[in-house]
């Protein structure tokens, strides 16, 4: 019996850090159960070097690239089961109509790219975002998705988005 592989699309405005890190995390931690992708509403066209370094450190060696979410609304794109926004800007934007009407959730994560200061301070901001994403992805991996209906899945994914929030956005 082969379990369904769930395709998950992580969205952010620039697709340079948070969504890319989430893609790498889920592809490594959810290997065999999930296929993760990332995209942006206004992609920056580059992946932040610290985000790429963190992805490599957990063993993700696929090429990471900043790309438009339009790629995933085109004919021939992988069918997406779950769409998760990881930045507040993307959550408020009008998304494309996704084929198959995937479950959606918002997991707001502070933008490490916006961190000011020293290289060390910037690295801390990336590590903090990484750990928040990892915690939420581990909760996603614990969900019995094959036993939940669409509404229950959406409810659980949205609840995960509140994990680790300190109330500050």
Secondary structure as UniProt FT lines:
FT   STRAND          6..12
FT   HELIX           18..29
FT   TURN            32..33
FT   STRAND          34..40
FT   TURN            41..42
FT   HELIX           49..57
FT   TURN            58..59
FT   HELIX           69..73
FT   TURN            75..76
FT   STRAND          82..85
FT   HELIX           88..92
FT   TURN            99..100
FT   STRAND          103..106
FT   HELIX           112..114
FT   HELIX           119..142
FT   HELIX           145..147
FT   HELIX           150..160
FT   TURN            161..164
//
